[in-house]
Amino acid sequence: MEMSFPLCRRCHEGELVPLSDFGSQGASIEYKAWICTNPECLYNIKIRNGDIIINENVTDASHMNNHSHAMGRRGMP
Ligand SMILES: [Zn+2]
């Protein structure tokens, strides 16, 4: 049996997969967050203390001011 995840509504390429976490008491918190599998998207939805948080930054790399164009070049093998 294969589980299918919902398609990411933002990039339409990745899938939203559920992530689980563990609370301070070691109890598992299932499906605490959903995140897009597309590494260039990383759209995410999570819940914290009952509040839904949409697309919180998971990395600041794409928002840095010193945006180097060396990053954009993909080397050929
Ligand atoms: Zn996406």
N, CA, C, O and the ligand as a Tripos MOL2 file, in Angstrom:
@<TRIPOS>MOLECULE
protein
  309   307    78     0     0
PROTEIN
NO_CHARGES

@<TRIPOS>ATOM
      1 N           0.8560   -1.2010    0.0000 N.3       1 MET1
      2 CA          0.0000    0.0000    0.0000 C.3       1 MET1
      3 C           0.8860    1.2430    0.0000 C.2       1 MET1
      4 O           1.8600    1.3380    0.7460 O.2       1 MET1
      5 N           0.5310    2.1540   -0.8270 N.am      2 GLU2
      6 CA          1.3300    3.3580   -0.9530 C.3       2 GLU2
      7 C           0.5210    4.5530   -0.4830 C.2       2 GLU2
      8 O          -0.5980    4.7860   -0.9400 O.2       2 GLU2
      9 N           1.0940    5.2890    0.4190 N.am      3 MET3
     10 CA          0.4180    6.4950    0.8760 C.3       3 MET3
     11 C           0.7130    7.6210   -0.0870 C.2       3 MET3
     12 O           1.8380    7.7730   -0.5640 O.2       3 MET3
     13 N          -0.2830    8.3890   -0.3600 N.am      4 SER4
     14 CA         -0.0560    9.5640   -1.1850 C.3       4 SER4
     15 C          -0.2880   10.8020   -0.3370 C.2       4 SER4
     16 O          -1.2180   10.8770    0.4660 O.2       4 SER4
     17 N           0.5790   11.7510   -0.5460 N.am      5 PHE5
     18 CA          0.4860   12.9930    0.2170 C.3       5 PHE5
     19 C          -0.0920   14.0950   -0.6720 C.2       5 PHE5
     20 O          -0.0040   14.0230   -1.8980 O.2       5 PHE5
     21 N          -0.6640   15.0830   -0.0640 N.am      6 PRO6
     22 CA         -1.2280   16.1700   -0.8700 C.3       6 PRO6
     23 C          -0.1430   16.9430   -1.5950 C.2       6 PRO6
     24 O           0.9450   17.1740   -1.0690 O.2       6 PRO6
     25 N          -0.4650   17.3270   -2.7980 N.am      7 LEU7
     26 CA          0.4680   18.1080   -3.5950 C.3       7 LEU7
     27 C           0.6240   19.4930   -2.9910 C.2       7 LEU7
     28 O          -0.3370   20.0870   -2.5030 O.2       7 LEU7
     29 N           1.8380   19.9910   -3.0330 N.am      8 CYS8
     30 CA          2.0920   21.3330   -2.5170 C.3       8 CYS8
     31 C           1.3540   22.3480   -3.3780 C.2       8 CYS8
     32 O           1.4930   22.3630   -4.6010 O.2       8 CYS8
     33 N           0.5740   23.1880   -2.7270 N.am      9 ARG9
     34 CA         -0.2180   24.1680   -3.4580 C.3       9 ARG9
     35 C           0.6320   25.3620   -3.9080 C.2       9 ARG9
     36 O           0.1910   26.2000   -4.6940 O.2       9 ARG9
     37 N           1.8200   25.4110   -3.4060 N.am     10 ARG10
     38 CA          2.6290   26.5750   -3.7350 C.3      10 ARG10
     39 C           3.4750   26.3090   -4.9840 C.2      10 ARG10
     40 O           3.4500   27.0970   -5.9300 O.2      10 ARG10
     41 N           4.2100   25.2170   -4.9860 N.am     11 CYS11
     42 CA          5.1040   24.9580   -6.1140 C.3      11 CYS11
     43 C           4.5320   23.9190   -7.0710 C.2      11 CYS11
     44 O           4.9860   23.8100   -8.2100 O.2      11 CYS11
     45 N           3.5580   23.1700   -6.6260 N.am     12 HIS12
     46 CA          2.9330   22.1360   -7.4380 C.3      12 HIS12
     47 C           3.9290   21.0900   -7.9130 C.2      12 HIS12
     48 O           3.6820   20.3910   -8.8970 O.2      12 HIS12
     49 N           5.0390   20.9830   -7.2240 N.am     13 GLU13
     50 CA          6.0350   19.9680   -7.5800 C.3      13 GLU13
     51 C           6.2790   19.0240   -6.4170 C.2      13 GLU13
     52 O           6.3410   17.8070   -6.5920 O.2      13 GLU13
     53 N           6.4160   19.5910   -5.2370 N.am     14 GLY14
     54 CA          6.6610   18.7690   -4.0630 C.3      14 GLY14
     55 C           5.3650   18.2690   -3.4580 C.2      14 GLY14
     56 O           4.2670   18.6390   -3.8750 O.2      14 GLY14
     57 N           5.5290   17.4300   -2.4790 N.am     15 GLU15
     58 CA          4.3850   16.9500   -1.7310 C.3      15 GLU15
     59 C           4.5240   17.4130   -0.2960 C.2      15 GLU15
     60 O           5.6270   17.5930    0.2190 O.2      15 GLU15
     61 N           3.3860   17.6010    0.3300 N.am     16 LEU16
     62 CA          3.3980   17.9700    1.7430 C.3      16 LEU16
     63 C           3.4230   16.6890    2.5670 C.2      16 LEU16
     64 O           2.5090   15.8680    2.4920 O.2      16 LEU16
     65 N           4.4630   16.5360    3.3370 N.am     17 VAL17
     66 CA          4.5950   15.3430    4.1600 C.3      17 VAL17
     67 C           4.5090   15.7280    5.6370 C.2      17 VAL17
     68 O           5.0070   16.7780    6.0440 O.2      17 VAL17
     69 N           3.8900   14.8910    6.4130 N.am     18 PRO18
     70 CA          3.7290   15.2040    7.8300 C.3      18 PRO18
     71 C           5.0020   14.9120    8.6190 C.2      18 PRO18
     72 O           5.6770   13.9090    8.3860 O.2      18 PRO18
     73 N           5.3070   15.7790    9.5270 N.am     19 LEU19
     74 CA          6.4360   15.5730   10.4360 C.3      19 LEU19
     75 C           5.8940   15.4430   11.8510 C.2      19 LEU19
     76 O           4.9480   16.1240   12.2430 O.2      19 LEU19
     77 N           6.5060   14.5700   12.5840 N.am     20 SER20
     78 CA          6.1190   14.4050   13.9800 C.3      20 SER20
     79 C           7.2190   14.9410   14.8770 C.2      20 SER20
     80 O           8.3780   15.0410   14.4750 O.2      20 SER20
     81 N           6.8440   15.2780   16.0780 N.am     21 ASP21
     82 CA          7.8120   15.8010   17.0210 C.3      21 ASP21
     83 C           7.6110   15.0860   18.3530 C.2      21 ASP21
     84 O           6.6850   14.2930   18.5200 O.2      21 ASP21
     85 N           8.4820   15.3810   19.2740 N.am     22 PHE22
     86 CA          8.3420   14.8040   20.5960 C.3      22 PHE22
     87 C           8.2470   15.9240   21.6220 C.2      22 PHE22
     88 O           9.0400   16.8660   21.6120 O.2      22 PHE22
     89 N           7.2980   15.8080   22.4760 N.am     23 GLY23
     90 CA          7.1290   16.8250   23.5050 C.3      23 GLY23
     91 C           8.1760   16.7020   24.5900 C.2      23 GLY23
     92 O           9.0040   15.7910   24.5780 O.2      23 GLY23
     93 N           8.1290   17.6250   25.5180 N.am     24 SER24
     94 CA          9.1340   17.6690   26.5790 C.3      24 SER24
     95 C           9.0580   16.4360   27.4730 C.2      24 SER24
     96 O          10.0410   16.0650   28.1160 O.2      24 SER24
     97 N           7.9040   15.8140   27.5110 N.am     25 GLN25
     98 CA          7.7540   14.6180   28.3290 C.3      25 GLN25
     99 C           8.0590   13.3510   27.5340 C.2      25 GLN25
    100 O           7.9130   12.2360   28.0350 O.2      25 GLN25
    101 N           8.4760   13.5410   26.3090 N.am     26 GLY26
    102 CA          8.7940   12.3870   25.4750 C.3      26 GLY26
    103 C           7.6040   11.8330   24.7250 C.2      26 GLY26
    104 O           7.7230   10.8630   23.9760 O.2      26 GLY26
    105 N           6.4570   12.4510   24.9300 N.am     27 ALA27
    106 CA          5.2670   12.0120   24.2080 C.3      27 ALA27
    107 C           5.3420   12.4780   22.7610 C.2      27 ALA27
    108 O           5.7510   13.6030   22.4750 O.2      27 ALA27
    109 N           4.9520   11.6190   21.8800 N.am     28 SER28
    110 CA          5.0340   11.9950   20.4790 C.3      28 SER28
    111 C           3.8830   12.9200   20.1120 C.2      28 SER28
    112 O           2.7530   12.7550   20.5720 O.2      28 SER28
    113 N           4.1980   13.8810   19.2860 N.am     29 ILE29
    114 CA          3.1910   14.7970   18.7530 C.3      29 ILE29
    115 C           3.1250   14.5180   17.2600 C.2      29 ILE29
    116 O           3.9970   14.9390   16.5000 O.2      29 ILE29
    117 N           2.1100   13.8230   16.8570 N.am     30 GLU30
    118 CA          2.0500   13.3920   15.4730 C.3      30 GLU30
    119 C           1.5070   14.4990   14.5820 C.2      30 GLU30
    120 O           0.6060   15.2530   14.9490 O.2      30 GLU30
    121 N           2.0890   14.5580   13.4160 N.am     31 TYR31
    122 CA          1.6330   15.5030   12.3920 C.3      31 TYR31
    123 C           1.6340   16.9320   12.9220 C.2      31 TYR31
    124 O           0.6890   17.6930   12.7150 O.2      31 TYR31
    125 N           2.6860   17.2660   13.5910 N.am     32 LYS32
    126 CA          2.7890   18.6150   14.1320 C.3      32 LYS32
    127 C           3.0220   19.6260   13.0150 C.2      32 LYS32
    128 O           2.5810   20.7730   13.0940 O.2      32 LYS32
    129 N           3.7140   19.1850   11.9840 N.am     33 ALA33
    130 CA          4.0340   20.0810   10.8890 C.3      33 ALA33
    131 C           3.9430   19.3360    9.5660 C.2      33 ALA33
    132 O           4.1360   18.1210    9.5010 O.2      33 ALA33
    133 N           3.6520   20.0730    8.5360 N.am     34 TRP34
    134 CA          3.6780   19.5390    7.1840 C.3      34 TRP34
    135 C           4.6510   20.3860    6.3920 C.2      34 TRP34
    136 O           4.6770   21.6110    6.5100 O.2      34 TRP34
    137 N           5.4460   19.7160    5.5900 N.am     35 ILE35
    138 CA          6.4410   20.4740    4.8400 C.3      35 ILE35
    139 C           6.5580   19.9270    3.4260 C.2      35 ILE35
    140 O           6.4320   18.7250    3.1910 O.2      35 ILE35
    141 N           6.8010   20.8320    2.4980 N.am     36 CYS36
    142 CA          6.9410   20.4600    1.0950 C.3      36 CYS36
    143 C           8.2760   19.7550    0.8880 C.2      36 CYS36
    144 O           9.2990   20.1430    1.4530 O.2      36 CYS36
    145 N           8.2390   18.7260    0.0760 N.am     37 THR37
    146 CA          9.4600   17.9580   -0.1600 C.3      37 THR37
    147 C          10.3620   18.6140   -1.1920 C.2      37 THR37
    148 O          11.5010   18.1850   -1.3780 O.2      37 THR37
    149 N           9.8750   19.6410   -1.8640 N.am     38 ASN38
    150 CA         10.7020   20.3310   -2.8390 C.3      38 ASN38
    151 C          11.7050   21.2200   -2.1070 C.2      38 ASN38
    152 O          11.3070   22.1670   -1.4280 O.2      38 ASN38
    153 N          12.9970   20.9280   -2.2350 N.am     39 PRO39
    154 CA         13.9880   21.7050   -1.4610 C.3      39 PRO39
    155 C          14.0480   23.1680   -1.8540 C.2      39 PRO39
    156 O          14.5650   23.9880   -1.0960 O.2      39 PRO39
    157 N          13.5320   23.5090   -3.0190 N.am     40 GLU40
    158 CA         13.5260   24.9110   -3.4220 C.3      40 GLU40
    159 C          12.2640   25.6280   -2.9600 C.2      40 GLU40
    160 O          12.1130   26.8340   -3.1540 O.2      40 GLU40
    161 N          11.3860   24.8880   -2.3610 N.am     41 CYS41
    162 CA         10.1240   25.4700   -1.9090 C.3      41 CYS41
    163 C          10.0540   25.4610   -0.3840 C.2      41 CYS41
    164 O          10.0370   26.5120    0.2570 O.2      41 CYS41
    165 N          10.0140   24.2680    0.1790 N.am     42 LEU42
    166 CA          9.9950   24.1010    1.6340 C.3      42 LEU42
    167 C           8.8200   24.8120    2.2870 C.2      42 LEU42
    168 O           8.8980   25.2250    3.4450 O.2      42 LEU42
    169 N           7.7520   24.9500    1.5540 N.am     43 TYR43
    170 CA          6.5320   25.4830    2.1380 C.3      43 TYR43
    171 C           6.1330   24.6260    3.3280 C.2      43 TYR43
    172 O           6.1590   23.3980    3.2410 O.2      43 TYR43
    173 N           5.7750   25.2360    4.4060 N.am     44 ASN44
    174 CA          5.4810   24.4410    5.5900 C.3      44 ASN44
    175 C           4.3200   25.0110    6.3790 C.2      44 ASN44
    176 O           4.0830   26.2180    6.4170 O.2      44 ASN44
    177 N           3.6280   24.1160    6.9890 N.am     45 ILE45
    178 CA          2.5090   24.4670    7.8570 C.3      45 ILE45
    179 C           2.7280   23.7300    9.1690 C.2      45 ILE45
    180 O           2.9850   22.5260    9.1790 O.2      45 ILE45
    181 N           2.6270   24.4420   10.2460 N.am     46 LYS46
    182 CA          2.7980   23.7800   11.5300 C.3      46 LYS46
    183 C           1.8550   24.3720   12.5510 C.2      46 LYS46
    184 O           1.2900   25.4490   12.3630 O.2      46 LYS46
    185 N           1.7040   23.6560   13.6100 N.am     47 ILE47
    186 CA          0.8380   24.1280   14.6830 C.3      47 ILE47
    187 C           1.6530   24.1940   15.9610 C.2      47 ILE47
    188 O           2.4010   23.2730   16.2900 O.2      47 ILE47
    189 N           1.4960   25.2880   16.6690 N.am     48 ARG48
    190 CA          2.2450   25.4770   17.9080 C.3      48 ARG48
    191 C           1.3160   26.1480   18.9080 C.2      48 ARG48
    192 O           0.8180   27.2520   18.6870 O.2      48 ARG48
    193 N           1.1020   25.4600   19.9950 N.am     49 ASN49
    194 CA          0.2110   25.9740   21.0460 C.3      49 ASN49
    195 C          -1.1690   26.3520   20.5050 C.2      49 ASN49
    196 O          -1.7890   27.3180   20.9490 O.2      49 ASN49
    197 N          -1.6190   25.5760   19.5530 N.am     50 GLY50
    198 CA         -2.9420   25.8130   19.0040 C.3      50 GLY50
    199 C          -2.9830   26.8250   17.8780 C.2      50 GLY50
    200 O          -4.0250   27.0190   17.2520 O.2      50 GLY50
    201 N          -1.8450   27.4780   17.6110 N.am     51 ASP51
    202 CA         -1.8270   28.4420   16.5250 C.3      51 ASP51
    203 C          -1.2400   27.7930   15.2800 C.2      51 ASP51
    204 O          -0.2470   27.0690   15.3470 O.2      51 ASP51
    205 N          -1.8600   28.0600   14.1700 N.am     52 ILE52
    206 CA         -1.3610   27.5470   12.9040 C.3      52 ILE52
    207 C          -0.3630   28.5410   12.3300 C.2      52 ILE52
    208 O          -0.6470   29.7320   12.2080 O.2      52 ILE52
    209 N           0.7890   28.0370   11.9880 N.am     53 ILE53
    210 CA          1.8520   28.8860   11.4740 C.3      53 ILE53
    211 C           2.1370   28.4290   10.0520 C.2      53 ILE53
    212 O           2.5230   27.2830    9.8190 O.2      53 ILE53
    213 N           1.9450   29.3330    9.1110 N.am     54 ILE54
    214 CA          2.1060   28.9770    7.7110 C.3      54 ILE54
    215 C           3.3970   29.5590    7.1720 C.2      54 ILE54
    216 O           3.6570   30.7570    7.2810 O.2      54 ILE54
    217 N           4.1880   28.6940    6.5970 N.am     55 ASN55
    218 CA          5.3930   29.0860    5.8830 C.3      55 ASN55
    219 C           6.3530   29.8980    6.7520 C.2      55 ASN55
    220 O           6.8620   30.9360    6.3270 O.2      55 ASN55
    221 N           6.5870   29.4290    7.9360 N.am     56 GLU56
    222 CA          7.6140   30.0220    8.7740 C.3      56 GLU56
    223 C           8.9730   29.6870    8.1720 C.2      56 GLU56
    224 O           9.1780   28.5850    7.6630 O.2      56 GLU56
    225 N           9.8810   30.6220    8.2300 N.am     57 ASN57
    226 CA         11.1920   30.3790    7.6470 C.3      57 ASN57
    227 C          11.8830   29.1910    8.2980 C.2      57 ASN57
    228 O          12.0170   29.1270    9.5200 O.2      57 ASN57
    229 N          12.3150   28.2620    7.4760 N.am     58 VAL58
    230 CA         13.0820   27.1530    7.9950 C.3      58 VAL58
    231 C          14.5730   27.4000    7.8000 C.2      58 VAL58
    232 O          15.4130   26.7720    8.4440 O.2      58 VAL58
    233 N          14.8810   28.3190    6.9050 N.am     59 THR59
    234 CA         16.2710   28.7040    6.7120 C.3      59 THR59
    235 C          16.3200   30.1530    6.2600 C.2      59 THR59
    236 O          15.4180   30.6220    5.5670 O.2      59 THR59
    237 N          17.3590   30.8530    6.6460 N.am     60 ASP60
    238 CA         17.5080   32.2390    6.2360 C.3      60 ASP60
    239 C          18.3780   32.3760    4.9980 C.2      60 ASP60
    240 O          18.6490   33.4890    4.5460 O.2      60 ASP60
    241 N          18.8050   31.2770    4.4600 N.am     61 ALA61
    242 CA         19.7720   31.3120    3.3700 C.3      61 ALA61
    243 C          19.2480   32.0770    2.1580 C.2      61 ALA61
    244 O          19.9950   32.7980    1.4950 O.2      61 ALA61
    245 N          17.9620   31.9110    1.8780 N.am     62 SER62
    246 CA         17.4170   32.5420    0.6840 C.3      62 SER62
    247 C          17.0710   34.0020    0.9120 C.2      62 SER62
    248 O          16.7050   34.7130   -0.0230 O.2      62 SER62
    249 N          17.1860   34.4470    2.1530 N.am     63 HIS63
    250 CA         16.8120   35.8270    2.4530 C.3      63 HIS63
    251 C          18.0330   36.6790    2.7980 C.2      63 HIS63
    252 O          17.8970   37.8340    3.2010 O.2      63 HIS63
    253 N          19.1960   36.1160    2.6410 N.am     64 MET64
    254 CA         20.3900   36.8700    2.9980 C.3      64 MET64
    255 C          20.6660   37.9410    1.9500 C.2      64 MET64
    256 O          20.3650   37.7800    0.7680 O.2      64 MET64
    257 N          21.2500   39.0430    2.4240 N.am     65 ASN65
    258 CA         21.4850   40.1590    1.5330 C.3      65 ASN65
    259 C          22.6500   39.8930    0.5820 C.2      65 ASN65
    260 O          22.6300   40.3010   -0.5790 O.2      65 ASN65
    261 N          23.6490   39.2110    1.0920 N.am     66 ASN66
    262 CA         24.8030   38.9390    0.2440 C.3      66 ASN66
    263 C          24.5110   37.7560   -0.6800 C.2      66 ASN66
    264 O          25.1240   36.6920   -0.5870 O.2      66 ASN66
    265 N          23.5690   37.9830   -1.5560 N.am     67 HIS67
    266 CA         23.1320   36.9280   -2.4550 C.3      67 HIS67
    267 C          24.1940   36.7300   -3.5260 C.2      67 HIS67
    268 O          24.3190   37.5280   -4.4550 O.2      67 HIS67
    269 N          24.9320   35.6850   -3.3830 N.am     68 SER68
    270 CA         26.0200   35.4400   -4.3120 C.3      68 SER68
    271 C          25.5190   34.7150   -5.5460 C.2      68 SER68
    272 O          24.7720   33.7420   -5.4390 O.2      68 SER68
    273 N          25.9250   35.1780   -6.7090 N.am     69 HIS69
    274 CA         25.4780   34.4990   -7.9190 C.3      69 HIS69
    275 C          26.2390   33.2140   -8.1600 C.2      69 HIS69
    276 O          25.9340   32.4620   -9.0860 O.2      69 HIS69
    277 N          27.2330   32.9670   -7.3190 N.am     70 ALA70
    278 CA         27.9080   31.6720   -7.4130 C.3      70 ALA70
    279 C          26.9620   30.5290   -7.0210 C.2      70 ALA70
    280 O          27.1260   29.3840   -7.4430 O.2      70 ALA70
    281 N          25.9750   30.8820   -6.2050 N.am     71 MET71
    282 CA         25.0290   29.8600   -5.7810 C.3      71 MET71
    283 C          24.1440   29.3920   -6.9370 C.2      71 MET71
    284 O          23.7080   28.2410   -6.9800 O.2      71 MET71
    285 N          23.8960   30.2940   -7.8560 N.am     72 GLY72
    286 CA         22.9560   29.9780   -8.9080 C.3      72 GLY72
    287 C          23.5290   29.0840  -10.0000 C.2      72 GLY72
    288 O          22.7890   28.5390  -10.8190 O.2      72 GLY72
    289 N          24.8240   28.9400  -10.0080 N.am     73 ARG73
    290 CA         25.4400   28.1340  -11.0620 C.3      73 ARG73
    291 C          25.4910   26.6680  -10.6620 C.2      73 ARG73
    292 O          26.0180   26.3100   -9.6080 O.2      73 ARG73
    293 N          24.9560   25.8660  -11.4900 N.am     74 ARG74
    294 CA         24.9480   24.4440  -11.2070 C.3      74 ARG74
    295 C          26.0230   23.7730  -12.0580 C.2      74 ARG74
    296 O          25.9390   23.7610  -13.2860 O.2      74 ARG74
    297 N          27.0120   23.2250  -11.4050 N.am     75 GLY75
    298 CA         28.1550   22.6540  -12.1060 C.3      75 GLY75
    299 C          27.7820   21.4350  -12.9340 C.2      75 GLY75
    300 O          26.9650   20.6110  -12.5240 O.2      75 GLY75
    301 N          28.3790   21.3400  -14.0760 N.am     76 MET76
    302 CA         28.1650   20.1620  -14.9090 C.3      76 MET76
    303 C          29.1270   19.0710  -14.4640 C.2      76 MET76
    304 O          30.2650   19.3580  -14.0900 O.2      76 MET76
    305 N          28.6860   17.8470  -14.5020 N.am     77 PRO77
    306 CA         29.5610   16.7480  -14.0650 C.3      77 PRO77
    307 C          30.6970   16.5040  -15.0550 C.2      77 PRO77
    308 O          31.5240   15.6180  -14.8400 O.2      77 PRO77
    309 ZN          6.2400   23.2600   -2.5440 Zn       78 ZN78
@<TRIPOS>BOND
     1     1     2 1
     2     2     3 1
     3     3     4 2
     4     3     5 am
     5     5     6 1
     6     6     7 1
     7     7     8 2
     8     7     9 am
     9     9    10 1
    10    10    11 1
    11    11    12 2
    12    11    13 am
    13    13    14 1
    14    14    15 1
    15    15    16 2
    16    15    17 am
    17    17    18 1
    18    18    19 1
    19    19    20 2
    20    19    21 am
    21    21    22 1
    22    22    23 1
    23    23    24 2
    24    23    25 am
    25    25    26 1
    26    26    27 1
    27    27    28 2
    28    27    29 am
    29    29    30 1
    30    30    31 1
    31    31    32 2
    32    31    33 am
    33    33    34 1
    34    34    35 1
    35    35    36 2
    36    35    37 am
    37    37    38 1
    38    38    39 1
    39    39    40 2
    40    39    41 am
    41    41    42 1
    42    42    43 1
    43    43    44 2
    44    43    45 am
    45    45    46 1
    46    46    47 1
    47    47    48 2
    48    47    49 am
    49    49    50 1
    50    50    51 1
    51    51    52 2
    52    51    53 am
    53    53    54 1
    54    54    55 1
    55    55    56 2
    56    55    57 am
    57    57    58 1
    58    58    59 1
    59    59    60 2
    60    59    61 am
    61    61    62 1
    62    62    63 1
    63    63    64 2
    64    63    65 am
    65    65    66 1
    66    66    67 1
    67    67    68 2
    68    67    69 am
    69    69    70 1
    70    70    71 1
    71    71    72 2
    72    71    73 am
    73    73    74 1
    74    74    75 1
    75    75    76 2
    76    75    77 am
    77    77    78 1
    78    78    79 1
    79    79    80 2
    80    79    81 am
    81    81    82 1
    82    82    83 1
    83    83    84 2
    84    83    85 am
    85    85    86 1
    86    86    87 1
    87    87    88 2
    88    87    89 am
    89    89    90 1
    90    90    91 1
    91    91    92 2
    92    91    93 am
    93    93    94 1
    94    94    95 1
    95    95    96 2
    96    95    97 am
    97    97    98 1
    98    98    99 1
    99    99   100 2
   100    99   101 am
   101   101   102 1
   102   102   103 1
   103   103   104 2
   104   103   105 am
   105   105   106 1
   106   106   107 1
   107   107   108 2
   108   107   109 am
   109   109   110 1
   110   110   111 1
   111   111   112 2
   112   111   113 am
   113   113   114 1
   114   114   115 1
   115   115   116 2
   116   115   117 am
   117   117   118 1
   118   118   119 1
   119   119   120 2
   120   119   121 am
   121   121   122 1
   122   122   123 1
   123   123   124 2
   124   123   125 am
   125   125   126 1
   126   126   127 1
   127   127   128 2
   128   127   129 am
   129   129   130 1
   130   130   131 1
   131   131   132 2
   132   131   133 am
   133   133   134 1
   134   134   135 1
   135   135   136 2
   136   135   137 am
   137   137   138 1
   138   138   139 1
   139   139   140 2
   140   139   141 am
   141   141   142 1
   142   142   143 1
   143   143   144 2
   144   143   145 am
   145   145   146 1
   146   146   147 1
   147   147   148 2
   148   147   149 am
   149   149   150 1
   150   150   151 1
   151   151   152 2
   152   151   153 am
   153   153   154 1
   154   154   155 1
   155   155   156 2
   156   155   157 am
   157   157   158 1
   158   158   159 1
   159   159   160 2
   160   159   161 am
   161   161   162 1
   162   162   163 1
   163   163   164 2
   164   163   165 am
   165   165   166 1
   166   166   167 1
   167   167   168 2
   168   167   169 am
   169   169   170 1
   170   170   171 1
   171   171   172 2
   172   171   173 am
   173   173   174 1
   174   174   175 1
   175   175   176 2
   176   175   177 am
   177   177   178 1
   178   178   179 1
   179   179   180 2
   180   179   181 am
   181   181   182 1
   182   182   183 1
   183   183   184 2
   184   183   185 am
   185   185   186 1
   186   186   187 1
   187   187   188 2
   188   187   189 am
   189   189   190 1
   190   190   191 1
   191   191   192 2
   192   191   193 am
   193   193   194 1
   194   194   195 1
   195   195   196 2
   196   195   197 am
   197   197   198 1
   198   198   199 1
   199   199   200 2
   200   199   201 am
   201   201   202 1
   202   202   203 1
   203   203   204 2
   204   203   205 am
   205   205   206 1
   206   206   207 1
   207   207   208 2
   208   207   209 am
   209   209   210 1
   210   210   211 1
   211   211   212 2
   212   211   213 am
   213   213   214 1
   214   214   215 1
   215   215   216 2
   216   215   217 am
   217   217   218 1
   218   218   219 1
   219   219   220 2
   220   219   221 am
   221   221   222 1
   222   222   223 1
   223   223   224 2
   224   223   225 am
   225   225   226 1
   226   226   227 1
   227   227   228 2
   228   227   229 am
   229   229   230 1
   230   230   231 1
   231   231   232 2
   232   231   233 am
   233   233   234 1
   234   234   235 1
   235   235   236 2
   236   235   237 am
   237   237   238 1
   238   238   239 1
   239   239   240 2
   240   239   241 am
   241   241   242 1
   242   242   243 1
   243   243   244 2
   244   243   245 am
   245   245   246 1
   246   246   247 1
   247   247   248 2
   248   247   249 am
   249   249   250 1
   250   250   251 1
   251   251   252 2
   252   251   253 am
   253   253   254 1
   254   254   255 1
   255   255   256 2
   256   255   257 am
   257   257   258 1
   258   258   259 1
   259   259   260 2
   260   259   261 am
   261   261   262 1
   262   262   263 1
   263   263   264 2
   264   263   265 am
   265   265   266 1
   266   266   267 1
   267   267   268 2
   268   267   269 am
   269   269   270 1
   270   270   271 1
   271   271   272 2
   272   271   273 am
   273   273   274 1
   274   274   275 1
   275   275   276 2
   276   275   277 am
   277   277   278 1
   278   278   279 1
   279   279   280 2
   280   279   281 am
   281   281   282 1
   282   282   283 1
   283   283   284 2
   284   283   285 am
   285   285   286 1
   286   286   287 1
   287   287   288 2
   288   287   289 am
   289   289   290 1
   290   290   291 1
   291   291   292 2
   292   291   293 am
   293   293   294 1
   294   294   295 1
   295   295   296 2
   296   295   297 am
   297   297   298 1
   298   298   299 1
   299   299   300 2
   300   299   301 am
   301   301   302 1
   302   302   303 1
   303   303   304 2
   304   303   305 am
   305   305   306 1
   306   306   307 1
   307   307   308 2
@<TRIPOS>SUBSTRUCTURE
     1 MET1         2 RESIDUE 1 A MET
     2 GLU2         6 RESIDUE 1 A GLU
     3 MET3        10 RESIDUE 1 A MET
     4 SER4        14 RESIDUE 1 A SER
     5 PHE5        18 RESIDUE 1 A PHE
     6 PRO6        22 RESIDUE 1 A PRO
     7 LEU7        26 RESIDUE 1 A LEU
     8 CYS8        30 RESIDUE 1 A CYS
     9 ARG9        34 RESIDUE 1 A ARG
    10 ARG10       38 RESIDUE 1 A ARG
    11 CYS11       42 RESIDUE 1 A CYS
    12 HIS12       46 RESIDUE 1 A HIS
    13 GLU13       50 RESIDUE 1 A GLU
    14 GLY14       54 RESIDUE 1 A GLY
    15 GLU15       58 RESIDUE 1 A GLU
    16 LEU16       62 RESIDUE 1 A LEU
    17 VAL17       66 RESIDUE 1 A VAL
    18 PRO18       70 RESIDUE 1 A PRO
    19 LEU19       74 RESIDUE 1 A LEU
    20 SER20       78 RESIDUE 1 A SER
    21 ASP21       82 RESIDUE 1 A ASP
    22 PHE22       86 RESIDUE 1 A PHE
    23 GLY23       90 RESIDUE 1 A GLY
    24 SER24       94 RESIDUE 1 A SER
    25 GLN25       98 RESIDUE 1 A GLN
    26 GLY26      102 RESIDUE 1 A GLY
    27 ALA27      106 RESIDUE 1 A ALA
    28 SER28      110 RESIDUE 1 A SER
    29 ILE29      114 RESIDUE 1 A ILE
    30 GLU30      118 RESIDUE 1 A GLU
    31 TYR31      122 RESIDUE 1 A TYR
    32 LYS32      126 RESIDUE 1 A LYS
    33 ALA33      130 RESIDUE 1 A ALA
    34 TRP34      134 RESIDUE 1 A TRP
    35 ILE35      138 RESIDUE 1 A ILE
    36 CYS36      142 RESIDUE 1 A CYS
    37 THR37      146 RESIDUE 1 A THR
    38 ASN38      150 RESIDUE 1 A ASN
    39 PRO39      154 RESIDUE 1 A PRO
    40 GLU40      158 RESIDUE 1 A GLU
    41 CYS41      162 RESIDUE 1 A CYS
    42 LEU42      166 RESIDUE 1 A LEU
    43 TYR43      170 RESIDUE 1 A TYR
    44 ASN44      174 RESIDUE 1 A ASN
    45 ILE45      178 RESIDUE 1 A ILE
    46 LYS46      182 RESIDUE 1 A LYS
    47 ILE47      186 RESIDUE 1 A ILE
    48 ARG48      190 RESIDUE 1 A ARG
    49 ASN49      194 RESIDUE 1 A ASN
    50 GLY50      198 RESIDUE 1 A GLY
    51 ASP51      202 RESIDUE 1 A ASP
    52 ILE52      206 RESIDUE 1 A ILE
    53 ILE53      210 RESIDUE 1 A ILE
    54 ILE54      214 RESIDUE 1 A ILE
    55 ASN55      218 RESIDUE 1 A ASN
    56 GLU56      222 RESIDUE 1 A GLU
    57 ASN57      226 RESIDUE 1 A ASN
    58 VAL58      230 RESIDUE 1 A VAL
    59 THR59      234 RESIDUE 1 A THR
    60 ASP60      238 RESIDUE 1 A ASP
    61 ALA61      242 RESIDUE 1 A ALA
    62 SER62      246 RESIDUE 1 A SER
    63 HIS63      250 RESIDUE 1 A HIS
    64 MET64      254 RESIDUE 1 A MET
    65 ASN65      258 RESIDUE 1 A ASN
    66 ASN66      262 RESIDUE 1 A ASN
    67 HIS67      266 RESIDUE 1 A HIS
    68 SER68      270 RESIDUE 1 A SER
    69 HIS69      274 RESIDUE 1 A HIS
    70 ALA70      278 RESIDUE 1 A ALA
    71 MET71      282 RESIDUE 1 A MET
    72 GLY72      286 RESIDUE 1 A GLY
    73 ARG73      290 RESIDUE 1 A ARG
    74 ARG74      294 RESIDUE 1 A ARG
    75 GLY75      298 RESIDUE 1 A GLY
    76 MET76      302 RESIDUE 1 A MET
    77 PRO77      306 RESIDUE 1 A PRO
    78 ZN78       309 GROUP 0 **** ****
